[in-house]
Amino acid sequence: MKQKSSILSIDRGKKYVGCACVLEGSSVVFPIGYIINDASLFAGLHELIKRYRVKTIVVGMPSDPRAKEQIEKFIHAFVGSLSDDITVELFDENYTSVQAGEKIGNFKKNIAEDT
């Protein structure tokens, strides 16, 4: 039986990069944790891509101009390290932290929101 590919969602923060995954064709999203935003970030993301057979990556795009510029630099560098069969899409992430906060309360606020 052929294994399904996945969609990886990335929420890049200054300290943490939150990650979630969904099998293509499914509507169930699984938070898979976070990666520390340091020199090993790309290696950690590539490990997730391999482990979950990722074919699409969705990156949250903020509206704040400074944050948007940082995300664009990140995407440019990251896309250059991906194989050609992986697509990257942008998603307007305005108010997603508010929605996450409503669901999780104060439980490890920053880490849980990033995930």
Secondary structure, DSSP 8 states (H G I E B T S, - for coil): -----EEEEEEE-SSEEEEEEEETT----EEEEEEESSTTHHHHHHHHHHHTTEEEEEEEE-SSHHHHHHHHHHHHHHHTTS-TT-EEEEEE-TTHHHHHHHHHTTTTHHHHHH-
